[in-house]
């Protein structure tokens, strides 16, 4: 189910101008989620579900202004139908395709990869804290499977990203996650600052973020472990 289409973005696909498709619904309930309106599909008005034909038509019309499309969420791989949408975008438009995912559907990720140029995948917490970070809905095993699959790809690019939420993930956790993914070396890792203006759990509203210096110090420790470190502050 595609909830909405954002016509133009300069930040969602690195180095490209993109349109962004927002999937409604997610299999997780991360307390710090910044898109709470997209988490529970039962609360959404189905009148705003965009059909694939409408999406393809809109993307074709915008192809002179954009060179990419991003499928984000919610969780895009929650729906089998989104794999077919990715196929149609890849085959019927000239656009590069980026997929955002939480990594909990490794089999669907494998089937989607032939139609994707770039994958951004979340690493939310150290393995033993994944239940806490996902609202009790995921374990790290499926995420590890997806991550190791991505790291072996040669036809598509990828990045891992962690939103640095105090109480859920810290610098030590990120370094542990990197170790968990050996023997492969990570191409790109993005550290994202937590913003508490809008969260799924009201208990996290107003929670202070880590200081910039804390995240910069973590990045310095990652230099010999990751090819490209992005700070999204």
Wavefront OBJ file of the C-alpha trace (Angstrom):
o trace
v 0.000 0.000 0.000
v 1.554 3.295 -1.118
v 0.266 6.114 1.052
v 1.707 9.110 -0.782
v 4.199 10.385 -3.348
v 6.556 13.266 -2.664
v 7.416 14.887 -5.955
v 11.002 15.987 -5.384
v 13.699 15.321 -2.802
v 17.365 16.313 -2.811
v 18.338 14.195 0.210
v 16.672 10.780 0.058
v 18.896 9.291 -2.667
v 22.595 10.220 -2.334
v 23.728 12.277 -5.304
v 20.384 12.173 -7.113
v 17.123 14.097 -7.368
v 14.321 11.713 -6.504
v 10.625 11.271 -6.002
v 9.712 9.457 -2.797
v 7.004 6.814 -2.356
v 5.801 6.287 1.219
v 4.573 2.814 2.162
v 1.864 2.683 4.819
v 2.303 0.114 7.558
v 5.252 -1.489 9.327
v 5.889 -4.815 11.024
v 7.828 -3.045 13.795
v 6.819 -0.535 16.457
v 10.066 1.245 17.263
v 9.241 3.669 20.104
v 11.381 6.424 18.560
v 9.949 6.101 15.018
v 9.666 9.527 13.380
v 6.892 8.414 10.992
v 4.271 7.186 13.508
v 1.430 7.936 11.097
v 2.808 5.259 8.756
v 3.317 2.503 11.314
v -0.229 1.253 11.920
v -1.908 0.670 8.574
v -5.278 0.047 10.277
v -5.422 3.712 11.261
v -4.995 4.961 7.713
v -7.727 5.909 5.297
v -7.550 3.461 2.382
v -8.885 6.173 0.114
v -5.317 7.451 -0.051
v -3.840 4.199 -1.333
v -2.109 4.966 -4.655
v -2.420 2.310 -7.370
v 0.621 1.150 -9.312
v -0.644 2.486 -12.637
v -1.066 5.946 -11.112
v 2.430 5.807 -9.634
v 4.077 4.732 -12.879
v 2.247 7.455 -14.809
v 3.335 10.107 -12.300
v 6.954 8.952 -12.343
v 7.068 8.953 -16.131
v 5.724 12.496 -16.166
v 8.376 13.585 -13.669
v 11.303 11.795 -15.331
v 12.507 15.058 -16.893
v 12.910 16.586 -13.431
v 14.114 13.591 -11.397
v 16.572 10.778 -12.035
v 15.613 8.425 -9.209
v 12.785 7.130 -7.035
v 12.900 6.056 -3.391
v 10.536 3.476 -1.905
v 10.422 4.053 1.842
v 8.003 3.576 4.716
v 6.754 2.306 6.970
v 8.342 -0.876 5.702
v 8.146 -1.386 1.913
v 8.832 -5.138 2.070
v 5.814 -5.663 4.309
v 3.877 -6.099 1.047
v 4.658 -8.635 -1.680
v 3.001 -6.248 -4.135
v 5.803 -3.714 -3.667
v 8.248 -6.121 -5.297
v 6.068 -5.997 -8.406
v 5.978 -2.202 -8.146
v 9.784 -2.109 -8.016
v 9.909 -4.323 -11.110
v 7.579 -1.999 -13.012
v 9.517 1.111 -12.037
v 12.794 -0.468 -13.124
v 11.412 -1.782 -16.417
v 9.009 1.030 -17.376
v 10.940 4.146 -16.342
v 14.539 5.354 -16.753
v 14.855 6.034 -13.016
v 17.373 4.630 -10.559
v 15.636 2.892 -7.654
v 16.456 3.097 -3.935
v 14.791 0.900 -1.317
v 14.661 1.720 2.406
v 14.145 -1.314 4.650
v 14.440 -2.492 8.231
v 16.017 -5.758 7.059
v 13.504 -8.133 8.650
v 12.363 -9.697 5.352
v 15.562 -11.221 3.897
v 13.742 -13.465 1.403
v 11.735 -10.560 -0.018
v 14.881 -8.439 -0.130
v 16.549 -11.083 -2.288
v 13.614 -11.078 -4.688
v 13.527 -7.280 -4.835
v 17.245 -6.816 -5.532
v 17.129 -7.338 -9.327
v 15.036 -4.153 -9.531
v 16.992 -2.003 -7.071
v 20.119 0.140 -7.486
v 20.599 1.179 -3.864
v 19.426 -0.170 -0.498
v 19.460 1.726 2.796
v 19.002 -0.644 5.739
v 18.541 0.181 9.410
v 20.660 -1.270 12.190
v 18.634 -0.346 15.241
v 20.433 -1.819 18.244
v 22.944 -4.385 19.424
v 21.606 -7.928 18.840
v 20.352 -8.582 22.369
v 18.479 -5.249 22.426
v 16.602 -5.677 19.149
v 13.401 -6.685 20.925
v 13.496 -3.469 22.968
v 14.287 -1.255 19.972
v 11.532 -2.699 17.770
v 8.670 -2.696 20.238
v 9.019 -6.437 20.854
v 8.582 -7.353 17.198
v 11.969 -8.368 15.774
v 15.152 -10.245 16.533
v 18.538 -9.559 15.015
v 18.879 -12.880 13.170
v 16.812 -11.833 10.136
v 18.512 -8.432 10.040
v 21.947 -10.064 10.059
v 20.868 -12.306 7.174
v 19.766 -9.280 5.148
v 22.914 -7.323 5.992
v 25.280 -10.114 4.983
v 23.342 -10.557 1.747
v 23.697 -6.850 0.918
v 27.411 -6.840 1.653
v 27.954 -9.502 -1.007
v 26.160 -7.600 -3.777
v 28.145 -6.392 -6.757
v 25.352 -4.952 -8.915
v 23.764 -2.629 -6.334
v 25.037 -0.186 -3.724
v 23.968 -0.099 -0.083
v 24.327 1.688 3.225
v 23.589 0.795 6.803
v 22.239 3.482 9.082
v 21.651 3.846 12.796
v 19.536 6.513 14.438
v 21.445 7.274 17.617
v 18.702 7.153 20.243
v 19.884 7.412 23.863
v 18.741 4.362 25.811
v 18.435 2.229 22.667
v 21.821 2.415 20.939
v 25.197 3.881 21.875
v 28.699 4.088 20.445
v 29.732 0.709 21.859
v 26.665 -0.896 20.268
v 27.521 0.443 16.808
v 31.063 -0.906 17.041
v 29.643 -4.261 18.133
v 27.270 -4.312 15.152
v 30.208 -3.757 12.818
v 31.983 -6.725 14.404
v 28.821 -8.836 14.000
v 29.007 -8.386 10.219
v 32.537 -9.641 9.735
v 34.269 -10.969 7.682
v 32.806 -8.436 5.248
v 33.815 -4.789 5.255
v 31.021 -2.207 5.281
v 30.857 0.191 2.322
v 28.853 2.998 3.950
v 27.468 3.606 7.425
v 25.286 6.601 8.281
v 24.955 7.867 11.854
v 21.714 9.815 12.216
v 20.917 12.167 15.061
v 17.714 11.425 16.979
v 14.981 14.045 16.830
v 12.254 13.864 19.432
v 9.725 16.307 17.982
v 7.565 13.429 16.685
v 7.854 9.858 17.991
v 5.662 6.768 18.136
v 6.003 6.645 21.933
v 5.030 9.829 23.713
v 7.485 8.867 26.469
v 10.355 9.785 24.155
v 8.996 13.198 23.246
v 11.578 15.794 24.231
v 14.325 13.235 24.942
v 17.703 14.964 24.450
v 19.859 13.645 21.602
v 23.496 12.675 21.950
v 25.809 15.694 21.661
v 27.362 16.201 18.246
v 30.798 15.553 19.709
v 29.712 12.096 20.918
v 28.680 11.040 17.419
v 31.800 12.563 15.846
v 33.964 10.623 18.323
v 32.158 7.410 17.333
v 32.765 8.158 13.660
v 36.474 8.544 14.370
v 36.545 5.039 15.875
v 34.873 3.627 12.760
v 37.360 5.002 10.228
v 39.402 1.807 9.887
v 36.286 -0.391 9.807
v 34.003 1.344 7.270
v 34.824 2.749 3.820
v 32.477 5.747 4.021
v 30.979 7.228 7.209
v 28.097 9.682 6.895
v 27.021 12.009 9.716
v 23.428 13.139 9.343
v 22.973 15.770 11.975
l 1 2 3 4 5 6 7 8 9 10 11 12 13 14 15 16 17 18 19 20 21 22 23 24 25 26 27 28 29 30 31 32 33 34 35 36 37 38 39 40 41 42 43 44 45 46 47 48 49 50 51 52 53 54 55 56 57 58 59 60 61 62 63 64 65 66 67 68 69 70 71 72 73 74 75 76 77 78 79 80 81 82 83 84 85 86 87 88 89 90 91 92 93 94 95 96 97 98 99 100 101 102 103 104 105 106 107 108 109 110 111 112 113 114 115 116 117 118 119 120 121 122 123 124 125 126 127 128 129 130 131 132 133 134 135 136 137 138 139 140 141 142 143 144 145 146 147 148 149 150 151 152 153 154 155 156 157 158 159 160 161 162 163 164 165 166 167 168 169 170 171 172 173 174 175 176 177 178 179 180 181 182 183 184 185 186 187 188 189 190 191 192 193 194 195 196 197 198 199 200 201 202 203 204 205 206 207 208 209 210 211 212 213 214 215 216 217 218 219 220 221 222 223 224 225 226 227 228 229 230 231 232 233
